[in-house]
Amino acid sequence: MVYAIFHMTPRYGLNLALQKKILNERGKIKISVRNLIRNEYMGADIKYENIDFFFRQKRDNRIFNISFTYTFGKTTVAQSRNRSTGADDEKNRVKQQ
């Protein structure tokens, strides 16, 4: 990507997440890690008139997350009523012509 006088190098990294349903599928536990093998690099090349400059940055920001989600209440939703809408009326009118 070229931005003004900068040419940014691509950013990349490796993330991993595992999820398991528990408690009769009403709960979920999720464990994730960001920047798993510490390979997240970024950099830029700057070339402007007689200036040539480049930098590379290695971020050491491995992040671990653990989350738990629980579903309260009913796990099934009742079927909605079959309603006609204004759009249905319009479709029927067009079909009749």
Contacts in CASP RR format, 6 or more apart in sequence:
PFRMAT RR
TARGET T0000
AUTHOR 0000-0000-0000
METHOD contacts of the structure
MODEL  1
MVYAIFHMTPRYGLNLALQKKILNERGKIKISVRNLIRNEYMGADIKYEN
IDFFFRQKRDNRIFNISFTYTFGKTTVAQSRNRSTGADDEKNRVKQQ
1 7 0 8 1.000
1 8 0 8 1.000
5 46 0 8 1.000
5 47 0 8 1.000
5 48 0 8 1.000
6 44 0 8 1.000
6 45 0 8 1.000
6 46 0 8 1.000
7 44 0 8 1.000
7 45 0 8 1.000
7 46 0 8 1.000
7 47 0 8 1.000
8 42 0 8 1.000
8 43 0 8 1.000
8 44 0 8 1.000
9 41 0 8 1.000
9 42 0 8 1.000
9 43 0 8 1.000
9 44 0 8 1.000
9 45 0 8 1.000
9 56 0 8 1.000
11 40 0 8 1.000
11 41 0 8 1.000
11 42 0 8 1.000
12 39 0 8 1.000
12 40 0 8 1.000
12 41 0 8 1.000
13 35 0 8 1.000
13 36 0 8 1.000
13 39 0 8 1.000
13 40 0 8 1.000
14 35 0 8 1.000
14 36 0 8 1.000
14 37 0 8 1.000
14 39 0 8 1.000
15 32 0 8 1.000
15 33 0 8 1.000
15 34 0 8 1.000
15 35 0 8 1.000
15 36 0 8 1.000
16 32 0 8 1.000
16 33 0 8 1.000
16 36 0 8 1.000
17 30 0 8 1.000
17 31 0 8 1.000
17 32 0 8 1.000
17 33 0 8 1.000
18 30 0 8 1.000
18 31 0 8 1.000
18 32 0 8 1.000
19 28 0 8 1.000
19 29 0 8 1.000
19 30 0 8 1.000
19 31 0 8 1.000
20 28 0 8 1.000
20 29 0 8 1.000
20 30 0 8 1.000
21 27 0 8 1.000
21 28 0 8 1.000
22 28 0 8 1.000
22 29 0 8 1.000
23 70 0 8 1.000
25 75 0 8 1.000
26 70 0 8 1.000
26 71 0 8 1.000
26 75 0 8 1.000
27 68 0 8 1.000
27 69 0 8 1.000
27 70 0 8 1.000
27 71 0 8 1.000
28 68 0 8 1.000
28 69 0 8 1.000
28 70 0 8 1.000
29 66 0 8 1.000
29 67 0 8 1.000
29 68 0 8 1.000
30 65 0 8 1.000
30 66 0 8 1.000
30 67 0 8 1.000
30 68 0 8 1.000
30 69 0 8 1.000
31 64 0 8 1.000
31 65 0 8 1.000
31 66 0 8 1.000
32 64 0 8 1.000
32 65 0 8 1.000
32 67 0 8 1.000
33 62 0 8 1.000
33 63 0 8 1.000
33 64 0 8 1.000
33 65 0 8 1.000
34 61 0 8 1.000
34 62 0 8 1.000
34 63 0 8 1.000
34 65 0 8 1.000
35 59 0 8 1.000
35 61 0 8 1.000
35 62 0 8 1.000
35 63 0 8 1.000
36 62 0 8 1.000
38 58 0 8 1.000
38 60 0 8 1.000
38 62 0 8 1.000
40 58 0 8 1.000
40 59 0 8 1.000
40 61 0 8 1.000
41 56 0 8 1.000
41 57 0 8 1.000
41 58 0 8 1.000
41 59 0 8 1.000
42 56 0 8 1.000
42 57 0 8 1.000
42 59 0 8 1.000
43 54 0 8 1.000
43 55 0 8 1.000
43 56 0 8 1.000
43 57 0 8 1.000
44 54 0 8 1.000
44 55 0 8 1.000
45 53 0 8 1.000
45 54 0 8 1.000
46 52 0 8 1.000
46 53 0 8 1.000
46 54 0 8 1.000
47 53 0 8 1.000
END
